[in-house]
Amino acid sequence: MRAAHATRPGLRHLEHNSLTGNDFEQDPEAGALLKVPDPELRVHFVGIAGAGMSALAEFRLLAGGRVSGSDRFFDQGRMTDERDRLLRAGITLFPQDGTGVEDADLVVASTAVEAAVPDLARARELGRPVR
């Protein structure tokens, strides 16, 4: 169980994890990508096969948002179990060739994805926000 308190100057919000005994800074903007102010907005996750990205995509989907994604491993025929699991969950998957960002309102990229990946290049061409 966590109790929130602000004790150090300069920190926006300090959380205390009673399990570990550690205090950590909680950015008030953390999680903003997951909020679903408009469920019609589609967020495209680049590198969606990763544990973190797939969890973020599924969380947004479960919160009522529109979600799509791409991953080079899927394009290479790898991680088919994960691909099938995401499809069953209702996530639309695209090849990582730039087509998935065409109708996206926001593109979220894994830190494992290089800037030259076609999805990111196309998002920049279209002026889509990339996080």
Buried (B, 14 or more C-beta within 10 A) or exposed (E): EEEEEEEEEEBEEBBBEEEEEEBEEBEEEEEEBBEBEEEEEBBBBBBBBBEEBBEBBBBBBEEEBBBBBBBBBBEEEEBEEBBEEBEEEEBBBBBBEBBBBEEBBBBBBBEEBEEEBBBBEBBEEEEBEBE
